[in-house]
């Protein structure tokens, strides 16, 4: 029996995402969007929701990150071989891009959940003998450089993905677009559901737009207008020709340029942001559209350290399938057992830091963790806004810092921030032990969110759509010290799940830096060191992070919301 046959017997939701983080050995993701997509598919496997994921094979991977002596990021190629992890698909389809037919094949990756469920993931591939050498490279680079390349990628993902699903025999009940990269799938559906000319009345649209809307739902992740993909109509006509008449495209995708977010908004019945605040921002950006809020969540088993999994299995059996059971963590898990489990996770991080960087961290000194895609609005330098103040705080009560994160190869500002962080690490080495772990991936992320004692997040509001690393930390009893943006607006219960940096209306760099230092010096570090003599205080916040945050901000709750609100209509 073909590996696909088991998935063809019932209608499924087709989940389209430009990137999906499947495992560290498959570098087909660049950051949070792909990691969220991976958690989405894993949760669907656990919950046995009928899903099929569609993405690009991205044979060239993202990149391997190293640093030179000055701390400058160096990008190394990270190709991977699909045949080692997936099986070839039996079907191929063609679409016309420019003046050539481009054939699209692909690979089947079976994502197996730890509870026995599994989900098919189709990785689209144009590196086929039938294709022109230029077209064979369309699916090589994740987020390839230049608008012509990107538009071709998005056409292969959206149009090619819908056609390949049909060719393979999938019955699709719903199409879920994870960000606007796959919005061209809705144009393919318009083609498929066009009225026959003899059925039309004068002036009536040939396309059954309401029917297509009923088939599509859309999750937007980008809270700034400039972050949405746009393509000039000259380029669109050059690549897609008359696939959809220009007048119709302008009506659906914007008058000045094809805005992929606006196209998805106009052709989706259900639209959601990824946090309550992000939904509010999206409604202001795109007035007239109903944008729901389904706050992101993270996959429980994936983002819980082994020592914590054992702990939860013992005291809260069934937590992996029903993470809401973690609400009992503050009364059912003995304090000593939680501290022992955290100490084991912390030691694993300390061992990795020493192995990779040569820096020796102390197990009894708090570790502050910060790991993000390195770009300006994430403000990884906020902690270092006043080095003298930081030295003074460390002189009073010691702490350590572990950092990780990649900058996009074309993000000059982000790469400068990485170099700056390395300079700060060298400047403070005598008072604050610090390490920057290279080549941030899924494995490193788990070590950091579980082995840190405190999780930092310092974005510039309102640019953090959601953020999920703090949710992962919560599954490991690690509280957050974060700016009130994204999910933390909902997750922060001051002194219970962690602490806020600044106020909901504070947006300034200097104000946030001052608030960060104030909270670190006078609240967080005194409470941490107080557990030596009165352990209840710090541990209660660890328990609060698990009981109040992990029990809610998980992918199972998120997928149940999608199933009942977006997929069943």
SVG drawing of the C-alpha trace seen along z (x, -y; Angstrom):
<svg xmlns="http://www.w3.org/2000/svg" viewBox="-28 -57 67 59">
<polyline fill="none" stroke="black" stroke-width="0.4" points="0.0,0.0 1.3,-3.5 2.2,-5.6 -0.4,-8.1 -3.4,-5.8 -4.0,-5.9 -4.6,-9.7 -7.0,-9.7 -10.1,-8.1 -11.5,-11.3 -11.6,-15.0 -8.7,-16.9 -7.7,-20.5 -4.8,-21.6 -2.4,-23.7 -0.1,-25.8 3.1,-27.4 6.2,-28.6 8.3,-27.1 7.7,-24.2 10.1,-23.3 10.0,-19.5 13.3,-18.6 16.7,-20.2 18.2,-17.9 15.8,-19.4 16.6,-23.2 13.5,-24.3 12.6,-27.0 14.0,-30.5 12.2,-31.4 9.0,-31.6 6.6,-31.2 8.1,-27.8 8.4,-26.7 4.7,-27.5 3.8,-25.6 5.7,-22.6 3.9,-22.8 0.6,-23.1 1.1,-19.8 2.4,-18.0 -0.7,-19.0 -2.9,-17.9 -1.1,-14.5 -1.7,-14.3 -5.4,-15.3 -5.8,-13.1 -7.3,-16.0 -7.4,-15.2 -4.7,-17.6 -2.2,-17.7 0.6,-20.2 2.0,-21.8 5.4,-23.6 8.5,-23.9 11.3,-21.5 13.9,-24.3 16.8,-21.9 19.3,-24.6 18.0,-24.9 18.5,-28.0 22.1,-28.5 24.6,-27.3 25.8,-30.2 29.3,-30.7 31.2,-33.7 34.6,-35.2 36.8,-36.5 35.0,-39.9 31.6,-38.2 30.5,-38.8 28.0,-36.3 29.3,-34.0 26.8,-32.1 27.6,-28.5 25.5,-26.5 23.1,-24.1 21.8,-21.8 19.9,-18.7 18.9,-15.6 15.2,-15.0 15.6,-11.3 17.2,-10.7 14.1,-11.9 11.1,-11.6 9.8,-9.5 9.1,-10.8 5.5,-11.5 4.0,-9.6 2.4,-12.6 3.6,-15.7 1.7,-18.7 2.5,-21.7 1.8,-25.4 2.8,-28.1 5.2,-30.7 6.2,-33.3 6.7,-31.6 7.5,-28.1 5.7,-25.3 7.1,-24.4 6.6,-20.9 6.1,-20.4 6.8,-17.1 7.5,-16.6 8.3,-14.5 6.1,-13.0 7.4,-13.5 5.4,-11.6 5.4,-13.6 4.7,-11.2 3.4,-12.4 4.6,-10.9 1.1,-9.7 1.0,-7.5 -0.8,-9.9 0.8,-11.0 0.3,-13.7 1.4,-13.9 3.6,-16.8 4.1,-17.5 7.4,-19.2 7.0,-20.7 10.1,-20.4 10.8,-21.8 14.3,-20.3 13.1,-17.9 14.7,-16.9 11.6,-18.2 12.3,-21.8 14.5,-24.5 17.7,-24.9 16.4,-28.3 13.1,-26.7 14.8,-23.8 16.0,-26.3 12.7,-27.8 12.4,-25.6 16.1,-25.6 16.3,-28.8 14.1,-29.5 12.7,-33.0 14.8,-33.4 16.3,-36.8 14.4,-39.2 10.7,-39.7 10.7,-37.6 12.1,-34.6 9.8,-35.0 6.7,-35.4 7.6,-32.1 8.1,-30.4 4.7,-31.6 3.0,-30.5 4.6,-27.0 3.4,-26.9 -0.1,-28.1 -1.1,-27.1 1.2,-24.1 0.3,-22.9 -3.5,-22.9 -3.0,-21.0 -0.7,-18.4 -3.1,-17.7 -5.8,-17.0 -3.5,-14.9 -2.6,-12.8 -6.2,-12.1 -6.7,-14.2 -10.2,-15.4 -9.8,-18.9 -12.5,-20.4 -10.6,-23.6 -7.5,-25.5 -5.6,-27.2 -3.1,-29.8 -0.4,-30.4 0.6,-33.9 0.1,-35.4 2.9,-33.5 0.4,-30.9 -2.5,-33.3 -2.2,-32.4 -3.9,-29.2 -7.2,-31.2 -6.7,-32.2 -6.4,-28.6 -9.6,-27.9 -11.3,-30.8 -10.3,-29.1 -11.6,-25.8 -14.9,-27.3 -15.5,-29.6 -19.0,-29.8 -19.7,-28.6 -20.1,-31.6 -23.7,-30.5 -24.6,-30.7 -23.6,-34.4 -25.8,-37.4 -24.4,-40.6 -21.9,-42.2 -21.7,-39.3 -18.4,-38.0 -17.3,-34.7 -15.8,-33.6 -17.7,-32.1 -16.0,-34.3 -18.3,-33.3 -17.6,-29.6 -13.9,-30.2 -14.1,-32.3 -16.0,-29.4 -13.1,-27.1 -10.3,-29.4 -9.1,-30.6 -6.1,-32.8 -3.8,-33.5 -1.9,-36.7 1.3,-37.1 2.7,-40.5 1.7,-43.6 3.3,-46.2 2.2,-47.2 5.7,-47.1 6.1,-43.4 3.5,-42.1 4.6,-40.7 3.8,-42.9 4.4,-42.4 4.1,-45.0 1.5,-44.2 4.0,-44.3 5.8,-41.5 2.6,-39.6 1.5,-39.8 5.0,-38.7 5.0,-35.7 1.3,-34.7 0.2,-36.2 -3.6,-36.3 -4.2,-33.6 -6.7,-36.0 -7.7,-39.2 -5.8,-42.2 -9.0,-44.0 -10.1,-41.2 -6.6,-41.0 -6.7,-44.7 -10.1,-44.3 -9.0,-41.5 -5.3,-42.3 -5.0,-46.1 -5.0,-48.8 -1.3,-49.7 0.4,-46.3 -0.6,-42.7 -0.7,-42.7 -0.7,-39.0 -2.2,-39.7 -5.1,-41.7 -5.6,-38.9 -5.9,-36.4 -8.2,-38.7 -10.6,-39.1 -10.7,-35.4 -11.0,-33.9 -14.2,-33.5 -12.2,-33.2 -9.3,-35.4 -7.3,-35.5 -4.4,-37.2 -2.1,-35.3 -2.8,-37.2 -5.5,-39.4 -3.4,-42.5 -2.2,-41.5 -5.8,-41.0 -6.6,-44.6 -3.5,-45.9 -4.6,-44.0 -8.1,-45.4 -6.7,-48.9 -4.3,-48.1 -7.1,-46.5 -10.4,-48.3 -13.5,-46.6 -12.3,-43.0 -13.3,-40.8 -10.1,-39.5 -10.5,-37.0 -7.9,-36.3 -6.5,-32.8 -3.5,-33.3 -0.6,-31.0 0.5,-28.0 3.4,-25.6 3.6,-21.9 3.7,-20.4 5.9,-17.4 8.3,-19.1 9.0,-22.0 9.2,-20.3 12.6,-19.1 13.0,-15.4 13.3,-15.9 10.1,-18.0 8.2,-15.4 9.0,-12.7 7.8,-15.0 4.5,-15.8 4.0,-12.2 4.2,-11.2 2.1,-13.9 -0.2,-15.0 -0.6,-12.0 -2.3,-12.8 -0.8,-16.3 0.7,-15.8 -2.7,-15.2 -4.7,-17.5 -2.2,-20.3 -5.0,-22.0 -4.2,-19.5 -1.1,-21.6 -3.3,-24.1 -2.8,-21.9 0.9,-22.2 1.0,-24.7 -0.7,-22.3 0.1,-18.8 3.9,-19.0 6.2,-18.9 8.5,-21.9 11.6,-19.8 10.8,-17.7 10.3,-20.7 13.6,-22.3 15.4,-19.0 13.9,-18.7 14.8,-22.2 18.4,-21.7 18.8,-18.8 17.6,-20.9 19.8,-23.8 22.9,-21.5 22.2,-20.3 22.3,-23.9 25.5,-24.6 27.1,-21.6 26.2,-22.7 27.5,-26.2 30.8,-24.9 31.1,-22.4 30.4,-24.9 31.8,-28.2 34.2,-27.2 32.3,-29.5 31.7,-27.9 28.5,-28.9 27.6,-28.3 24.6,-26.1 23.6,-28.3 23.7,-31.6 20.5,-32.6 20.8,-32.3 18.9,-34.9 18.0,-33.5 17.4,-35.5 17.0,-33.8 15.3,-35.4 15.8,-36.1 18.2,-38.9 16.6,-42.0 16.1,-45.6 12.6,-45.5 13.4,-42.5 15.9,-44.8 18.4,-42.2 20.6,-45.1 18.1,-46.5 19.6,-44.6 22.9,-46.4 21.6,-49.9 23.6,-51.0 26.7,-48.9 27.6,-50.7 24.1,-50.1 24.4,-46.4 27.8,-46.1 26.4,-47.7 23.4,-45.3 25.7,-42.3 28.1,-43.4 25.2,-43.3 23.7,-40.0 25.4,-37.8 23.6,-36.6 24.6,-35.0 23.3,-35.5 23.0,-33.0 22.0,-34.4 21.3,-32.8 19.8,-33.8 20.4,-34.3 20.1,-37.4 18.8,-37.1 21.8,-37.2 20.5,-40.4 19.6,-42.1 22.6,-44.3 21.2,-45.9 20.6,-42.5 24.1,-41.3 25.5,-44.5 23.5,-43.7 25.1,-40.3 28.5,-41.9 27.5,-44.5 26.3,-41.7 29.7,-40.0 31.4,-43.3 29.2,-43.6 30.0,-40.0 33.7,-40.8 33.3,-44.1 31.4,-42.5 33.2,-39.2 34.8,-40.1 31.4,-40.7 28.7,-38.9 29.5,-35.5 27.9,-35.3 27.8,-33.1 26.4,-33.4 25.4,-30.0 25.8,-29.7 23.5,-28.1 20.3,-28.4 18.0,-25.5 15.2,-23.4 17.6,-21.5 19.4,-24.6 16.0,-26.3 14.8,-23.5 18.0,-23.6 17.7,-27.3 14.0,-27.6 14.3,-24.8 17.7,-25.5 17.4,-29.3 16.1,-30.6 14.5,-33.7 13.3,-34.3 13.8,-37.8 11.8,-39.3 12.2,-42.9 10.5,-43.8 9.4,-47.3 5.6,-47.4 3.4,-46.7 5.7,-44.8 5.7,-41.5 2.7,-39.7 2.7,-36.9 6.1,-35.4 6.2,-31.9 9.6,-31.4 8.2,-32.6 5.4,-30.0 8.0,-27.3 9.9,-28.5 6.6,-28.3 6.3,-24.6 9.6,-24.2 8.7,-26.4 10.8,-29.3 9.1,-32.7 9.4,-35.6 10.6,-39.1 9.1,-40.7 7.8,-43.8 4.0,-43.9 3.5,-43.0 2.2,-39.9 1.1,-37.0 2.6,-38.4 -0.2,-41.0 -2.4,-38.0 0.1,-35.8 1.6,-38.2 0.2,-38.1 2.7,-40.3 4.6,-38.3 2.7,-35.1 3.8,-34.0 6.7,-36.5 7.1,-40.2 6.3,-43.0 8.9,-45.4 7.3,-48.8 3.6,-49.6 1.2,-48.7 1.5,-52.3 5.3,-52.5 7.1,-52.2 10.3,-54.1 13.7,-52.5 15.1,-54.4 11.9,-53.9 12.0,-50.1 15.7,-49.9 15.1,-51.7 12.1,-49.5 14.1,-46.4 17.0,-47.3 14.6,-48.4 12.7,-45.1 15.8,-43.0 17.6,-44.7 14.8,-45.2 12.3,-42.4 13.6,-39.5 17.1,-38.9 16.2,-39.5 13.4,-36.9 15.7,-34.4 18.4,-34.7 15.7,-34.6 14.9,-31.0 18.1,-30.0 16.5,-30.9 12.8,-31.1 12.3,-28.9 8.6,-29.5 8.7,-32.8 10.7,-31.9 9.2,-28.5 5.7,-29.9 6.5,-31.9 7.8,-28.8 4.6,-27.0 2.6,-29.9 4.3,-29.9 3.3,-26.3 -0.2,-26.4 -1.3,-29.8 0.7,-29.9 1.6,-26.4 -1.9,-25.1 -3.4,-27.7 -0.7,-28.8 -0.3,-25.4 -0.9,-24.2 -3.7,-21.8 -5.9,-24.6 -4.9,-26.6 -5.8,-23.7 -9.1,-23.0 -10.0,-26.6 -9.1,-26.3 -11.1,-23.1 -14.3,-24.5 -14.1,-28.1 -12.2,-28.0 -12.5,-24.4 -16.1,-23.6 -18.4,-25.9"/>
</svg>
